[in-house]
Amino acid sequence: MTSPQLEWTLQTLLEQLNEDELKSFKSLLWAFPLEDVLQKTPWSEVEEADGKKLAEILVNTSSENWIRNATVNILEEMNLTELCKMAKAEMMEDGQVQEIDNPELGDAEEDSELAKPGEKEGWRNSMEKQSLVWKNTFWQGDIDNFHDDVTLRNQRFIPFLNPRTPRKLTPYTVVLHGPAGVGKTTLAKKCMLDWTDCNLSPTLRYAFYLSCKELSRMGPCSFAELISKDWPELQDDIPSILAQAQRILFVVDGLDELKVPPGALIQDICGDWEKKKPVPVLLGSLLKRKMLPRAALLVTTRPRALRDLQLLAQQPIYVRVEGFLEEDRRAYFLRHFGDEDQAMRAFELMRSNAALFQLGSAPAVCWIVCTTLKLQMEKGEDPVPTCLTRTGLFLRFLCSRFPQGAQLRGALRTLSLLAAQGLWAQMSVFHREDLERLGVQESDLRLFLDGDILRQDRVSKGCYSFIHLSFQQFLTALFYTLEKEEGEDRDGHAWDIGDVQKLLSGEERLKNPDLIQVGHFLFGLANEKRAKELEATFGCRMSPDIKQELLQCKAHLHANKPLSVTDLKEVLGCLYESQEEELAKVVVAPFKEISIHLTNTSEVMHCSFSLKHCQDLQKLSLQVAKGVFLENYMDFELDIEFERCTYLTIPNWARQDLRSLRLWTDFCSLFSSNSNLKFLEVKQSFLSDSSVRILCDHVTRSTCHLQKVEIKNVTPDTAYRDFCLAFIGKKTLTHLTLAGHIEWERTMMLMLCDLLRNHKCNLQYLRLGGHCATPEQWAEFFYVLKANQSLKHLRLSANVLLDEGAMLLYKTMTRPKHFLQMLSLENCRLTEASCKDLAAVLVVSKKLTHLCLAKNPIGDTGVKFLCEGLSYPDCKLQTLVLQQCSITKLGCRYLSEALQEACSLTNLDLSINQIARGLWILCQALENPNCNLKHLRLKTYETNLEIKKLLEEVKEKNPKLTIDCNASGATAPPCCDFFC
């Protein structure tokens, strides 16, 4: 049959398919091992083609034999019996159909055109050899079952290796992401072994490993050349292998280590595997599925490259590789130590340092911790100080690998230079040419290979890496702290390494986040005891200038601007790492106001270490994240004193809570030891009963001089009760805010009333926000206000007060001895009904000067009642806030009349009310000489030229009046800004 005859027959068959059947035909066609030309045809053309066009595409791109076999197989798979019989009768000259191997359609033998004789055996032999090499790169010794336990736990999330995952016609792109050293590469290589394992797959499958570390060093080449460089014996078979893309797994390892200019991966995308292109173009083409779109992709990366990957990968599946979980770490410690008591003691020491414990998700760090602490225990030394900081642990590990007095000063200097060079260049693997460029001999590294500081690649013997990224960061810090030889480049300019100031700059850290932890290690190495330990082992001296350099850099970075929460965390973390109290005193001395967000126990520890030296601190804003304290968020009730608890008597979460409470106790001593601390704000915090009691214990002490306290959106709800109890008789307290969407407990109201009733009460400002109290509770509260003579400012904003509760308050305020000067009832669900009694308060009160009724729908009738009170000569009200009160033109008329009667009002807020037509009436009063108004706030009228002109005329006639027209909707300033 000639090609025109085949095209006519194929066209006839395809045109008999309906729309859904044709779509299914194309989907099944996608899953077939396509021939070379069809493989390179944009699949969008196939998807858009009708039956006639599809027949034309297939005839022009594929061999006749392939078309016959593919058509019959697909029609048979679709269960279109009659069309299948027709295809066999018209297209198959000898009446035989060859099965084409297709994983999506079933298990079958290889088509002779797609697998050359000996190719299967050659490939499998090569893969078996490579498997032995890869298996040697897995963790050995203590972690010999790492890939059996941890790796398999992650592998079940990879769909193309999980038999329970439903098959789909489009290939998968899976992204393994996680921090350095948690096993991403190990998992990826294990996936490659399983993908190509003939015992797991009945069909021959191929896997190619692309290391981005290596790709960064390659020049332009074709994609076929790129993947065949590691398989010289299969070079001739690469084209036929690539023609079976649905059987190929590509592993792109370490995308974050690919050194390319921005945008290089998405430029000049290419689909031709034989065309020479820069390696980044080839890699971008693969990730965007222009190159071999039917292949499976597995990408590994650290989190910093995820944003760029989102621009490349097509519908990726993200799998976070977490490395050792807590139970893995505990099991590892037990296996390493052998002795359970020693193992659990060491484990708890690591766990007590949240930053170190987080690093422990990397097996290498667990090995460092276990090796170091076990040696100390064997020598009878106390391991507790070692785990206080990461610097202390890493330094002890480094020194323990070599005998004291080894005099390895030059070798250590070379190693630290290598670490710094790599970190600034964002390199974790060093090749021979890198060493040559730095003037480092491979023989110089032998000591550190033997000491397990460095690792040599078992595949590429000329490649070296540090045991873990964090240790490379530690050694980089060591480069800056070591005393330099005479004539040596002090700051590393000759090696393209930034100086200390550049290292600590925000700009550099944004470009290279790996530099951030170096700053912590720098401060850690500024400790004098550690300097002596290093000198005793290596004969190296610390630079006498490093401590002063660090102080100057910190002063420069934070000069003339307040510290952000993030910056403050870093400063406190660095100071804790140093364990130098004198250094902490100098750094925190200028702090007068700080804001802290505690997210883990380490941050609590950092704060307590440094802030106790911050004697000029006046204001502290505190936020505690969920998870720092667990007592109120677990099902287990801890009813024993935490000082008496032992390791075996309480569950894991309780041990963590006890540790947090001990650190919290130390932190809270700040409130009873710093006489200058006047203002405490606790907001959006997840506390616990015990942590609240500890804080309140320090607040109640006579050495605590807090004057202003704000408690906002804090859990548990009982915290508000405990704070009220702590403040009873606190004569220094003048301002108190208790805000949050909670239901008032009976005991909390009793405590608050006792606070106001106490003869030592000097409270002048009280804000209660977001509370849902009963009428009986409001009645009790307002009754106590009758006797209180100190309170001047009461804000009941956002409370469910209602008219009933408001009337109880007004009754209290009509008494001649009330002292309230400012009252805010913003958003208390009041109506015009409450305004009549409020007007009576305005008439008789000689104290009230500020009133806020914002966000209450009092309407024009409510305004009318208020204006009746304003018109009385004895009314002293100066500020009235009626923002968003449903006022219209009629309400403006009432206000206009009151303002023209020489009332005392000087500030009026009418923003977010529909009063456009009422402005003409209101402006009549504003132009009247009797009007005392000095500040008027309205909604924005920028688009209404007529109103804009009217207001400008009013300003000209009344120059003492300020009109603010920038208050509208979400952009409106808070009522309290105008009110206070």
Buried (B, 14 or more C-beta within 10 A) or exposed (E): BEEEEBBBBBBBBBEBBEEEBBEBBBBBBBBBBBBBEBBBBEBEEBEEBEBEBBBBBBBEBBBBEBBBBBBBBBBBBBEBEEBBEBBBEBBBEEEEBBBBBBBBBEEBEBBEBBBBEEBBEBBBEBBEEBBEEBEEBBBEEBBEEBBEEBBBBBBEBBBBBEEEBEEEBEBBBBBBBBBBBBBBBBBBBBBBBBBBBEEEBEBBBBBBBBBBBBBBEBEEBBBBBBBBEBBEEBEEBBEBBBBBBBBBBBBBBBBBBBBBEEEBBBEEBBBBBEBBBBBBBBBBBBBBBBBBBBBBBBBBBBEBBBEBBEEBBEEBBBBBBBBBEEEBBBBBBBEBBEEEEBBBBBBBBBBBBBBBBEBBBBBBBBBBBBBBBBBBBEEEEEBEBBBBBBBBBBBBBBBBBBEEEBEBBEBBBBBBBBBBBBBBBBBBBBBBEBBEEBEBEBEBBEBBEEBBBBBBEEEBEEBBBBBBBBBBBBBBBBBBBBBBEEEEEEBBEEBEBBBBBBBBBEEBBEEBEBBBBBBBBBBBBBBEEBBEBBBEBBBBBBBEEBBEBBBEBBEEBBEEEEBEEEBBBBBBBBBBBBBBEEBBBBBBEEBEEBBBBBBBBBBBBBBBBBBBBBBEBBBBBBBBBEEBBBBBBEEEEBEEEBEEBEEEEBEEBBBBBBBBBBBBBBBBBBBBBBEEBBBBBBBBBBBBBBBBBBBBBBBBEEEBBBBBBBBBBBBBBBBBBBBBBBBBEBEBBBBBBBBBEBEBBEEBBBBBBBBBBBEEBEBBBBBBBBBEBBEEBBBBBBBBBEEBEBBBBBBBBBBBBBBEBBBBBBBBBEEEEBBBBBBBBBBBBBBBBBBBBBBBBBBBBEBBBBBBBBBBEBBBBBBBBBBBBBBBEEBEBBBBBBBBBBBBBBBBBBBBBBBBBBBBBBBBBBBBBEBBEBBBBBBBBBBBEEBBBBBBBBBBBEEEEEBBEBBEEBEEEBEEBEBBBEBBEEEBBEBBEBBB
